[in-house]
Amino acid sequence: MSFLPNLFIESIKNISNFNEEAFVNIHNNQSFLTSIRINPFKITDATTLNHLPIQSVVPWCAHGYYLANRPSFTFDPCFHAGVYYVQEASSMFIAHIANYIKQIDNRKEWRILDACAAPGGKTTLLADAFPQSLIIANEVIASRVNVLIDNVVKWGNPYVIVTQNDPVHFTRLNGFFNFMLVDAPCSGSGLFRKHPEATAEWSFNNVKLCSERQERILHNLISSLTQCGYLIYSTCSYSIEENEHIVDKLMGTNMFESVCIPIENSWGIEEVYTKQKAYCYRFWPYKLKGEGFFVACFKKKTNEIFLIPPKGEERKKFHNNVFLPIINKWFKPIEAMVYQQHKENIYAIPKNNMNAYLFLNKHLYIKRAGMHIGKMIKDEMIPEHDLAMSTFVADDVVKVEFDYATAIQFLRKENIEVHIPHKGWALGCYNAFPLGWMKILPNRINNYYPLFLKIINKQIK
C-alpha cells in the first residue's frame, strides 16, 4: 500500500521509461540520503569536517558529499560558520551545468540572475561557480527573503545582490543578464519522499496552476536575458505539465536553442528529448542517489544586448573617506572594493559591480548589496556579522578559539567565559572557523552574535 495518491501515479505513469513498481517501492521505503555542499572559499575539501558522517562524493558536483545519516545541523558550529550548506544532491546538478557552460563560453563578464532564489542553495552554488561575478538573487515572497539573506551572508560572498521583486519588474532590464536560473515554484512531487505530508496538497488543479505560474515567470524574465545568454529551467516536480510542456513552449517561441549537457551513464540521470527537440534531464530516486528533479538548459538566439551606462555622478557617493584607516584595521585592504557610508553604517561594494549596482538600484528593490562591514559610533567601529562570516577579515584581528561547549553557548547568545589577556573586540571561532563577534571587557564578555540567528533549541539531539 503506497501513501502516494493514485491520481498522481496515474498522471505520471505514461512518462517514457517510468518504472511504476520501482518508483512506488522507493517511496514506501522512505529512506533517503542527506547531502551537503562545502564552501570552497572556507575549506578545500571535506576532510576538515571529520565530525560529519561523510560517505561519498556527489558525482556531478565536486563540492557535494553524501552523509551516511542526518546529524543535528542545528548543533554543529561549522554549519553556522557557513562552512557547508545542506542541499539536496539532485539540485547540485546545476553546478555541473554551470561548469560546462563556462567551458563552452569563455566570456570575461557574467551577469547572473537567480530568479527564484530562496532559501539560497542555488545562489551560493552559483557564487562558487562564478567567483567575483555579479549575481542577483531575487525572491518575491517577503517571508523568504530574510532566510535568503542569512544564507548569503553566511556564505561570505560580497558579489551577491539580494532583491525582492516580482518577475514582471525585470522587464525593465532589457538584455541585462547573460546567465539566468529559474528554479521555478512547482507542485513539489519530487520531494514526496522527504515530505510525505505534501501529498495531501497534490492535485491536477495545483499542477495546472503551477504550470501557468511557471509560464508567467518565464514570460516576464525572457526579455532581460541577452543574445547568446543562457537560461536554466528546473523544478522539483515529476509532472510533464511543469516540465517538458514548459520546455516545448519555450522552444516554440523560436527564441532559444537547446543545450545538450554531457552526463555520465553511471550517474543514473535520464536524458529526455522533447517533441520540440530539446534536451532535458530527469532525476528518478530509484535510479540515482537523489530526489526528484528536472532541468533543461537553453541558449538565447534573439538579438537583445544590454550595455551598462558609463560612470555617472552618482558614483561620487562611494568613496574612501576619513574612516578608511579605521576600516583597514578590520578589513583586508582590497583594491577591488569601494566603500559607502549611510548614516553610521559602512558598506563595501565590489568595484567591478558598481555601475551595475547603480543601474539596478534605479529599477529593483534591493534588500542587500555588498558587505555590511560595521557601524561607526563616535570614533569606534562596531563590526557587523557580515564581516565575521566573510573571508576578508584582517589577519591581525584577535581570534579566540572556542571548545564545543563554549561555541554552542555563544550560538545560543548566552554568557561565555574566555581567559585571554586581550581586552576589546575579538572574533569567536570554532575549529578556526569564525562564528561571530564579542567584546571582552574587564569584568564580562559581550556576545554580539545576532539575536535573530541564535539557537533556541533546548537540548542537543
N, C-alpha and C positions, 0 to 999 in steps of 0.2 A: 504494500500500500504506500503510495507516494503522497507527500504533502504538496506536491506541485498541482496547481489547478488543471483539470482535464482540458479546459478550453485553451489554456496556454500551450499544453503539449500539442493539441490539435493544430494550433496556429503555426508551429514551427516544424512539424513532423515532415513536411514536404521539402524542407531545405535540402539541397544537394548534399549527399554523403552524411546526413544526420543519422546517428545511431540512437534510436529511442531507448533501447534497453540499457545501453551504457550510460546515457545521459541521466536516466531515472536512478540507476544504481549509484552513480557518483553523488547524486543529490541526497539519496537516502542515507548514504554513508556519512555525509556532512562533515567529514574530516577535511581540512584544508591547511595549506602551509602559510605561515606568516612570513613576510619578506620585508627587508629593509634596503635602503639605498644610502650609502655613505656619502658624506660631504667631502669631495676631493680637495677642497681648499682648507680643510682642517685635519684630515688624515689621508694617507695614500692607499691604504688597504685595510681590511677588516681585522688584521691580526691584533691591532690595538684593542679591539673590543672582545677580548678573550673571556669576558664575563657573560657574553651572549652565546646561546647555543647555535652557532653558525654551522650550517650543514653543507651547503654547496652554493656555487655561483649561479645567478640567473643568467642563462646562456646568451640572451640577447642584450644584456646590459652589464658592462664591465664593472659598474659600481653597485650592482644589485646582488643581494645574498638571501638565500632561504634560511629560515631558522627551523630547528628541529621541533620547537614548541614555542608558544607565545609567552614571553615573560611579562612582568608588570612594568611597562614602559614608564608609567607614572613615577615609579620609584627608581628610575635609572637616571642619575645626574647627567650622563653623556647624552641622553635624549634631549634634556632641557638645554644642554650646551650647543645643540644644533650639529652634533657630530654625525647624526644619521636621521633619516626620515622613514617612517613606517609607510610603505607603499605597496599596493598590490602588484605582483610581478608582471602580469599581463600588460598593464598600462605602462610599464617601463620600456615596452617596445618602441615608444615614442623616441627614446634615446637612440635606438638603432636607426630609425628613420632620419633623425636629425644628423647623425654622423654620416649617413650615406649621402644626404643632400650636400653636406659640406665637401664630400669627396668629388661630387659631380659638378659643383658650382663653387668656385673659389673666390667669390666676391669678397671685398675687403670689409664692407659695412653691412651689418644685418640690423634691420629694424623689425622687431618681433612683437606679435600680439598673441597673448594667451587670453582668448575672448571670454571663456567661462572658467575662471582661474581657481576659485576657492575649492578646497582648502589650501592648495598651494603645492601639491606634489609635483604636478607637471610644470609649474612655474620654476621651481627650484631645479628640476631636471633640465629645463631649457637654459637656465642660468649656468649650469655646469657645461652643457654642450656648446654654448655660445658665450664664453667668458668675455667680459668687458663690452658686450653688445647691449644696445638699448632694448629692454624688454618691458612691454606694457602688460601688466597683469590686471585684467578687468573682471569685476564681479558686480552684477546688478543688484543682488539681494543684500540689503544693508546689514542684516544679522550675520552674514557670512564674510563680510569684508574684513572685520577685525581679526577673525581667525586667519585669513589670508595674510594680513599684515604681520601678525605674530610669527607665522612660519617663514615669511620673507626676512624679517628681522633676525630670526634665529639662524637662518642660513648665512647671514652676514654679507649679502651681496648689495652694494650700493647702486648697481646699474638697473635695478628693477623699479619701475614706477607703478604704483597701485592706483587704479582708477575705479570709480563706481558710476558706470554709465549703462544706459540701455543700448543695445546694439545699434538702434537707429541713429544714435549720436555719432557713430563712426562714419556715417555717410558724409560728414563734413571733412573727412580726411582722405580725399580722393587720391588713391595711389600711394599712400604714405608708407605702408608696410611691405616688406618683401618676404616675410615668413609669418604664417598665421596658423595657430592651432585652435580648432573649435572642438573641444571635448564637450559635446552637446548634452544638455539636460535630457534625460531619457526615462523610460519606464523601469529601468534598473533590473531587468530579469537576469542579467549576467552575474548579479551578486546575491541571488537567492540562496546559495549555499551558506553565505556568511550572514544573511539577514532573512531567515525563513518567514519572519513576520511580514515582510514586504509583499509576500504573495497575496495577502488579503487585499492589497490595493491594485493588483493587476487586473486589467480588463481591456477588451478590444477598444473601448472608447478612450481609455487612457493612452493606449498606444497611438491611436489616431490623433489625439490632442498633442502628444509629444512630437509626432511626425510633423504636424502643422507648425509647431513652435520651432522645430529644427529648421524647417524651410524658411521661416520668417527671419530667424537669426542669420542664416547664411545670406539671404537676400539683402539684408541690411549691411552686411560686412564686406561683401564681394568688391564693392567699388573702392574700398580702402586698401585693397591688395594690388600692387603694381604689376606691370607687364613682366613676365618671367618670374613672378613671385610664387612661392609655394604655399599650398593650403593642405593642412592635415585635418581630416574629419574623423572623429571617433565617438563611440558610445559604449556603454556597458550593458547593452541590450542585445538579445538574440533576434528580435523581430525584424523581418525583412522590410517592413514599412518604415522603420527608423534607420535602416542601413542601406541595402542595395537600392531600394527605391529612391532614397535621397541622393545617393551617388549618381544614379542614372539621370535624375533631374538636373544635377549639376552638369553632367556631360552633355545633356540635351540643350543647354544654353549655348553650346559651341564656344564657350569662353575658356575651357580647360582641356588639358590633355592629361591622361592618367600616367602616374609614375609607378613603375614596377620596382618594388623593393626586394633586393636579394635576401633569401632566407635559407637556413639550413634544414634539411629534411629531419634531422634529429630533434629539432625544436618542437615539432608537433603542430606547428601553426598551419592552418589550411588556407591556401591561396584560392581566391574565388575570382572568376571572370564574369562580369555582368553583361546584360544584354547590350548596353551601350559601350562595351569593350573597355571596361575599367577594371583595374586590378584592386582587389580588396583582400583583407586578411581577417580571418575568423579564429577566435580562440575558444576551443571547447575544453572544459575542465577534465574530460575523460581522455583527452589526447595529450595534455601537457600539464605542467605544474603551474597552474594559474587559474583565475576565474574567467567568466565570460567577457569577451571584449571584441570589438570590431573597429577596424581602422582602414582608411584609404588615403592616398596622397595624390595631389594634383599640382600641375604647373599651369599658371595662367597665361593665356595666349594673347589676350586683347591688350591694346596699347593705352595704358594709363600709367603715366610716370609722374612721380612727385619730386619736386625739388624743395629742400628746406630753404626758407628765406635767408638772406645774408644776415650777418650780425647787426643787431639794431641797438638803439639807445637803451632798451630795457636791460641789456646785459650789464649796464653800469651798476646796477644794484647788487651784483655779485662781485665781491672784491676782497682783497686781502687787507684788512684794516688793522687797527691798533690791537685787537685781541689775538692776532695771528701768533705772536710769540707765546701766548698762553696755550693756544691750541697745540702748538708743536711739542709741548711737554706731554701731551696725551696721545696725540695722533701722529702716526708716522708721516713725515713730510713727503707728501705725494704730489709731484708736479702736475699730475693728471686731474687734480681736484681744484675746484673753485669754491668759495665759501659765501654763505649768505647769513645775515643776522636778521631775524624777525623778532622784534621786541627783545626778550632776553635769550631767545633760542638761537643756536648756531647749527647750521646745516652744511654738509659737504656734498657738492654735486659734481659728478664726473664731468670733466671739461668737454669731452667729446660728445656728451649728451646735451650740452647747454642749449644750442639752437633749437633742437627738437623739443626740449623741455619747455622753452619759452613759447614755442608754437602750440604745443599740446595744452599748455596752461590756458590758452585762449578758447579752446574748443571742448575740453573734457573736464570733468570734476576729479581733480587729483586728490587722493587721500594720503599718499605718501610718496616722496621722491627723495633720492639720495640717502644720506645718513644723518640722523639727528645726533650730533656729537655731544651737546650738552647745553646747559643754561648758564649765562653769565649773571651772577648775583653779586653786585658791587664789583670787587676785584677778584672774585673767586669763581672758578668754573665748576659747576655740578655736573659730573659726567652722566650721560644717558645710557640706557640699556642697549641701544643700538650699537654704541661704540664697544661695549663689553662683548657683544656677540660677533663683532667684525674681526677680520684678520689684520686690522690696521692700528691696533693699539701699540703705542710707542714701547720700545723694548725696555726702557728704564722705569716703566710704571711698576709699582710694587705688586707682586703677586703672592697670594697666600694659599698654600696647598691644604685643602680640607681632607680629612678622612671621610669615610662614607657617612657615618652618623652625623657629622657636622654639616656635610653637604646637604643632607635631607633636611636638617634643621634650617639651614639657610634658605632652601627652596620652599620651605613652609613659612618663611618670613618670621621665624622665631628668633629669640635672642641666642647668640652664639658666643663662644669664648675662643680666642686665639691668643697665643703667648709669643709675641714678637716685639722687639724694641721700637718698631716703626709706629709713628703716630700720623694720622691723616688718611688720605684715600688709598684704598688697595682693591685689587681685583681678586675675588674669591674664586678658586679653581678646584677642580676635581680631576685627578689624573692629567694635570696640566691643561685641562680644557676650561676656559673661563665660564663662570656661571653668572656673575653679576658683581656690582659694586658694593663696597661697605666703607664706612668711615670709622677709623679706630681713634677713639678719644681716650683721655687719661683714665676714665672710670667706667667706660662702656663702649660697645660697638654698635653703630647704627647700621642696620641692614637695609640697603637700598634696592633689594630685589623688588620688581614691580608687583604691587598688591594684586592686580588682576591676573597675574600668572602663578601665584603661589599654589602649592599643593594643598588641597583641602581634605584629601582622604585621610581618615584617622589611623588606619593600620596598613602596614606593608603586607601585601598579599604574596 
